[in-house]
Every structure is written in C-alpha cells, then in structure tokens.
Amino acid sequence: MSNKPYTGKKTDMAGTSQKDSPAAQNKSTEIFRDAPVPKAVISNIIPSIVSMIMVLVYNLADTFFIGQTKDAYMVAAVSVATPAFLIFMAVGMLFGIGGTSLISRMLGEGNPQKAKNTSAFCFWTGLTIGVIAMLFIWCFAIPVCRTIGASEDTIGYASEYLNIVALGIPFLIISNSFSNIIRAEGNAKTAMLGMIIGNLANIILDPVMILGLHWNVAGAAIATVIGNIAAAVFYLRHLLSKKTLLSIHPKDYMAGHGVAAGVLAIGIPASLNSILMSTSNIIINNIMSDYGDMTVAGLGVAMKVNMIVVMLLIGLGSGIQPLLGYCFGAGNKQRYTAVLKFSLCLALCLSLIMTAICYLGAKPLVHAFLEDPDALGYGISFARIYIYSGPVMGLLFVFINAIQSTGAALPSLILSISRQGLLYIPILLTFRSLFDSAPMVAAAQPVTDYLSTLLAVILFAYTYKKYFKANGPSDSISD
C-alpha cells in the first residue's frame, strides 16, 4: 500500500494518466485533506446525521401510523417482520461500509481508477443479490415469518408486509450501499439528499396509504418500497453524471486486484453486525412471545425509541469514516488522531444529551405508538432499560468506524460478531434462564453495550498500534 498523499492526479491501475479533471477530484476531497479538523468533522457528520434522522423518522413513521389503527397485533406484526428487513439492509451495509472504506483509502493513496472499480463492483454484485433475495422471500414468506417469531394472530399481517417489501429489496440494497459510498468521494450532501428523498416519500405516503386508503400493513409496505425506489433512482442519476469520481459502468466492474477482497474484508464484519442484530431480535421476539403479543409490541416500540439515540450516533460514527479512511490512506497519522479525538468528545456530549432526553421522555414517546395499557406499560419499561447504554453508544460507534477506516478486517470481525452475537446472545439467554422476567431479559442489551464498548477500545488500541505505524499504514488488509 502506497503511503504518498493524494495529489488529485488521476491514474489507472498501472499508474497512467487519464483525462478526468484533477480539479473535480480536488473539489471533492480537499476538505478531507486541508480543512481545519472541527470543520472537516462537522461538515461530514451533519449530512450523515441528517440522513440517519430521516431513516429514524421513516422507521418511526411506519410504526406510528400502524399504531393509529388501534390494532396492537399489527404493531406486533411489523415489529416481528423487522429482523428479516434488517438482513436485507445488512447486504447494503456490506457493500456500503466495505466500499466506503476501500474507496476512501484509494483516493487517499491517489488511485481513483480502483475507486471506480470498487463502486462498480458494489453496484452490480449488490443488485444481483437483491434480485435473488426478492425471489426467495416471495417463495418462503410464511416459513420466514414463523421462524422470526410470528404468532397465529400476527403471521397474516407479517407475511403480507414481507411479500410486498420484497419487491423493493434490490432498490433497498442499492440505496443503502450508495448512501455510504458516495460519502467516500466527499459528496456527503448528495448522499444525504438521496436519503432525504427516499425517506420523505415514505413518510408522506404512510398516512395516505395506511389511514387514508385503509391499506394498513400493506400500505406501510408499499410506502417503504416506493421510498427505496426513489432513493435508488436519485443515486443512479448522480452515478451516471459527470459530477462523480465513481462509476457503475459494466466496463469498470472488477472483482480481482484486491477489489472484492478489500470490500468484503470490512463489509462482511460490518454486515455481520446487522445480521446478528437481526438474529438476536428473532431470539428476543421468540422469548418475549412467551409473555404474550403485547410484550412483543411493547418491545418493538421500545426499540424504535432507542433508535432515536442509536441512529444519531451511527450517523456521527459513519460520517467520520471517509475522513479517517482518507487520512489513513494518505499516511497522515497526526490528522487522523486529531479527527478521532475531536469526534470522541463530540460523541460523548451528544450521547449524554440524547440519553437524558429519551429517558425522561420515554412515556410520551411510547404512548405515541401504543394505547393498549399492557403494551404501553411494557413499552415504557423497556425503553428506559434500553437507554441505559446511551452514554457509551457514541464512543462505541466512533471506535467501530475508526477500526473500519483502516481496513483492519480481523478487529472489525471480532467486534461485529461480539456485540450482537458472542456477547449479546449468551447474555440474553443467561438472563432468561436466571430471572424469567421480561424487563430483565431486556436488560441484556445495555449490559452487552458496555462490554462491547470496552472491547472496542481494546481492539482500536491494537489496530492503531499495528496498522497505523509511525511510517504509515500497513500493507495488510486482512489481519
């Protein structure tokens, strides 16, 4: 791996000059290289946080408007279907996070052609997987719903929702991938705008289709599909324009020369976190179903409330990853460290503020989605338990993205399979066997988050020492 800083000169895989404008490249990446650290961080995290807010509002909108039907079984059904949806999002994250990490490092090194090869690889491979997943859901919707915890009262709603949402899976993967990848070239505002367009379409259509047309769960699913299509089309328009350093042209597709390996080395650990999150949600839904459907409904809403904190902090963490990746690729250890320190301070402040807001506001927030007294009581209790991990969540996501920015595959993998897998699932099952109490089962999540944050600090210290040596980043991306 080259340690030379990015100069703005475009080269192909062999290092030969091409015709693309160096000025266009400099305009996209100069903030990574030259802007004061606070400005560089803020300018990257604001679009990312706004995007996550839109994702949050979109997630809350489905549950909120379904809740207005006064049918708690519908709320429970959408909550049950969420883990399956997370798996499809994980595929988008695989290419989005993996592609962002590799592209930002390639631009930092001064290798824009490999950045194009990477974006084309992410697009076409992601699209193919999306089509296969769509067909799979159409064939096996009922068995999938039974597996993820649907009861006889909710399986009809859950399968109806998944069958319709399946149509949008290819678009979901493309939009999730490129909402991250486009930030790697310095176009954070474009990435943000695509997320806003897609989620705004969903939010506007939800009340129309759920309440106005009385399509209920089907209406929520149709609105979701249209929103994903809108976002994907917006990103395609950008990627086919002359304003981008990236490419989705078939001629630029390349899996060899370290492209697939570079994407998968970071993308798989990142997506594993979502897959394990989906798996753990399936497990906890099945556990909570022993306490009744109202417990499942309360848990689903509590998770949505907790997302208010989590999504904001994910936005902060993912917003700095391209900046850190560029500094790493350019071998600029001093700037990398300065960006990381500023981001950690910012994350801690935001974590504490949002934790206080969500803990104190748990009752009105949950009541906005649920009216059934039993479901409401569970929802408030679970929401306050989940938010106990709020103070450290910002630090966790900053360290996760800092590790991913270096291309350190093994530490990323360890952290990803630990938080929602190796740590959470055993703790969850242990709490279930020891306490046999729904609130104590929910408490497994904050306990896991504190242990995960400690693990993240340890893994980052190892990564920084090994991969970011005094003379620049290591050549290895797989250990």
SULMO-V685424 format. One record per run of one state. SS is the DSSP state (alpha for helix, beta for strand, coil for the rest). FROM is the first residue (numbers start at 1). LEN is the number of residues. Records with the same first field share a line. If there is no record, write none. Layout:
SS: FROM-LEN ; FROM-LEN
This chain:
coil: 1-10 ; 12-5 ; 18-4 ; 34-3 ; 68-4 ; 110-2 ; 148-7 ; 185-3 ; 213-3 ; 240-10 ; 253-6 ; 290-3 ; 330-3 ; 361-1 ; 368-5 ; 406-3 ; 423-1 ; 436-2 ; 443-1 ; 470-2 ; 474-6
beta: 11-1 ; 17-1 ; 468-2 ; 472-2
alpha: 22-12 ; 37-31 ; 72-38 ; 112-36 ; 155-30 ; 188-25 ; 216-24 ; 250-3 ; 259-31 ; 293-37 ; 333-28 ; 362-6 ; 373-33 ; 409-14 ; 424-12 ; 438-5 ; 444-24
